Structures are given as structure tokens and as C-alpha cells.
Amino acid sequence: YIGDWSSDVCSSDLGILTTDSGQIIFVDTPGVHKPHHRLGEILVKNAKSAINGVDMVIFVIDSSEEPGRGDEYILNFLIANKTEFIVALNKWDLVNREFRNLRLDQYRRFFGINRNFQIVSASQGEGCSELVDMALNLLPEGPKLYGEDTICDQPLDNLLSDLVRRSEEHTSELQS
């Protein structure tokens, strides 16, 4: 999950990527966090439920920040549920070049040296294809569940209306 759209928190959508090497079905869930109110509890319950039904998780982290308690909460959940995961250190382009080795060491100590890490800058498109390759290598083999041209589980009309709605929300946020 890359975007930060508050209106997305109640649903999980499927994104389908089909390559010559295989097919990955991405489940975009609300973020897992330590809830502080009832709505937060419901959202986390839904996200955890979605996570329990997948073969692997790509744990996307803002690497411009040091690992924190929220990361620990999610790490403990994944370990307790014996969920395979890749740590995607996103926003690497925002990490000062002088401190990149230190930041990577912080995350390796936090998650464990043997964990699968991929450095990514999604906004720059860096590390994304390597992340996909890593996921394809770690996922179990299975049949393709969707056609070659299918990219999501939503009709195109729904996607377009959602995109327009998000754009309008973003524009009104910028104007306020």
C-alpha cells in the first residue's frame, strides 16, 4: 500500500499483477496500528483478518523514520501468526545519503538480520521491480486466478469514479 487516502480505510481492494514469471494478487488493507478508538479497532480487526488469509505480506515502511512502536506492534502480530513477510523500506530517497547505512542497520537489528528486505522509492519507481521479483520468488506456486489483462477486482467505472472522488478530496484539502 502506497497511498494515504483516509477514505480507503473501510475496504480492501485487490490489485492483480501478471508477469511472465507468475501472478501476484495484492490485498490493499487499512493500515494496522494500535487502535485508540472503536473505529480504529474495527479497521485493525478487518486488516488483521485480511492478513490472516494471505500467503505473504509486504510490510511497507516509511524508511525516512526510525523503527518505532507501531512497527513493533505489526512485527509481533506477523510473528505470532507465522506470516511470511518482506520488509519494503519505502521513501528511501528521503533518507540522507550519509545515514543510509545506519538506517538500514537500524531496521536489520529491529526485524532480524535474516529478514527479507527491499529498499524502495515508490515515488521514483526505484526498487519496485526488485520487490515484485522477490515476492514472486517467495510466494508458493499456483494457478493464475485472473486473466492476463485483469489488474483489479473492481469494474473500470468504479475505479474511475473513485479516482475522481479522491482527486476532488485532495484538491479540497489543498484549498483549505
C-alpha positions in Angstrom: 0.0 0.0 0.0 1.5 3.3 -1.1 -1.3 5.9 -1.0 -2.5 7.6 2.1 -6.2 8.0 1.4 -8.3 8.2 4.6 -11.4 7.3 2.7 -9.9 3.9 1.8 -9.9 2.7 5.4 -13.1 0.6 5.3 -12.4 -1.5 2.3 -9.7 -3.8 0.9 -9.3 -4.0 -2.8 -7.4 -6.5 -5.0 -4.7 -5.4 -7.4 -3.5 -8.1 -9.8 -0.1 -8.2 -11.4 0.5 -10.8 -14.0 4.0 -11.2 -15.4 5.8 -14.0 -17.4 7.0 -15.3 -14.0 3.6 -15.5 -12.3 0.7 -13.7 -10.9 0.5 -11.7 -7.6 -2.8 -10.7 -6.1 -2.2 -7.7 -3.8 -4.8 -7.1 -1.0 -4.8 -3.4 -0.1 -5.9 -3.2 3.5 -6.4 -0.4 6.0 -3.2 0.1 7.9 -2.6 -2.0 11.0 -2.0 0.2 14.0 -2.6 0.2 17.8 -6.2 1.4 17.9 -7.2 4.3 20.1 -11.0 4.3 19.5 -13.8 1.9 18.3 -13.5 2.7 14.6 -9.7 2.0 14.9 -10.5 -1.3 16.5 -12.8 -2.3 13.7 -10.3 -1.2 11.0 -7.5 -3.2 12.6 -9.7 -6.2 13.0 -10.5 -6.1 9.3 -6.9 -5.6 8.3 -5.8 -8.5 10.6 -8.5 -10.7 9.2 -7.3 -9.9 5.6 -3.7 -10.6 6.6 -4.6 -14.0 8.0 -5.9 -15.1 4.6 -2.8 -14.4 2.5 0.4 -16.3 1.6 2.7 -13.4 2.4 2.7 -9.7 3.5 4.7 -6.9 2.1 5.3 -4.7 5.1 5.7 -1.2 3.7 7.6 1.1 6.0 8.5 4.8 5.8 12.2 4.4 6.0 12.8 8.1 6.4 11.7 7.4 10.0 13.4 5.2 12.6 11.6 1.9 13.5 9.0 2.6 16.2 6.3 1.1 18.4 3.9 0.8 15.6 6.3 -1.2 13.6 6.9 -3.4 16.7 3.1 -4.0 17.1 2.8 -5.2 13.5 6.0 -7.2 13.7 4.7 -9.0 16.7 1.4 -9.7 15.0 3.1 -11.2 11.9 5.4 -13.3 14.0 2.6 -14.6 16.3 0.6 -15.5 13.2 3.6 -17.1 11.5 3.0 -14.9 8.5 5.8 -14.8 5.9 6.7 -11.2 5.1 9.1 -8.9 3.2 10.1 -5.6 4.7 9.8 -2.9 2.0 11.8 0.2 3.1 9.9 2.8 1.2 10.8 6.5 0.8 14.5 5.6 0.6 15.0 8.7 -1.5 14.2 10.8 1.6 16.9 9.2 3.7 20.0 11.3 3.8 22.7 9.5 1.9 25.2 9.9 4.8 22.8 8.0 7.1 21.5 5.2 4.7 23.8 2.5 6.1 22.9 3.5 9.6 19.2 3.4 8.8 19.4 0.0 7.1 21.3 -1.3 10.2 18.6 0.0 12.5 15.9 -1.9 10.5 18.0 -5.1 10.3 18.6 -5.1 14.1 14.9 -4.3 14.6 13.5 -7.0 12.3 16.3 -9.5 12.3 19.3 -9.9 10.0 17.8 -12.8 8.2 14.6 -11.0 7.2 13.9 -10.2 3.5 14.4 -6.5 2.9 13.9 -4.4 -0.2 14.8 -0.8 -0.5 12.2 1.1 -2.4 11.3 4.6 -3.5 7.8 4.1 -4.9 7.5 7.8 -6.0 10.7 7.4 -8.0 9.9 3.9 -9.2 13.1 2.6 -7.7 13.3 -0.9 -6.3 9.7 -1.8 -7.3 10.6 -4.4 -9.9 13.1 -6.0 -7.5 10.3 -6.1 -4.8 8.0 -7.9 -7.3 10.7 -10.3 -8.2 11.4 -11.1 -4.5 7.7 -11.6 -3.9 7.4 -13.9 -6.9 10.3 -16.0 -5.6 8.9 -16.3 -2.1 5.3 -17.0 -3.0 4.1 -20.6 -3.4 3.4 -21.7 -7.0 -0.2 -21.9 -8.0 -2.6 -21.4 -10.9 -3.3 -17.9 -12.3 -6.6 -16.9 -10.8 -7.3 -13.9 -13.1 -6.9 -13.3 -16.8 -3.7 -11.7 -18.2 -5.3 -8.3 -18.7 -7.0 -8.1 -15.3 -5.4 -5.5 -13.0 -8.0 -5.3 -10.2 -11.2 -6.8 -8.9 -13.3 -3.7 -9.4 -15.1 -2.7 -12.6 -13.4 0.2 -14.5 -16.4 2.5 -13.8 -15.9 2.1 -10.1 -12.2 2.8 -10.4 -12.7 5.9 -12.4 -15.4 7.3 -10.1 -13.1 6.5 -7.1 -10.2 8.3 -8.8 -12.3 11.4 -9.5 -13.6 11.4 -5.9 -10.1 11.1 -4.5 -8.9 13.9 -6.7 -11.7 16.1 -5.6 -11.0 15.3 -1.9 -7.3 16.0 -2.4 -8.0 19.3 -4.2 -10.3 20.5 -1.4 -7.8 19.5 1.3 -5.2 21.6 -0.5 -7.5 24.6 -0.7 -8.4 24.5 3.0 
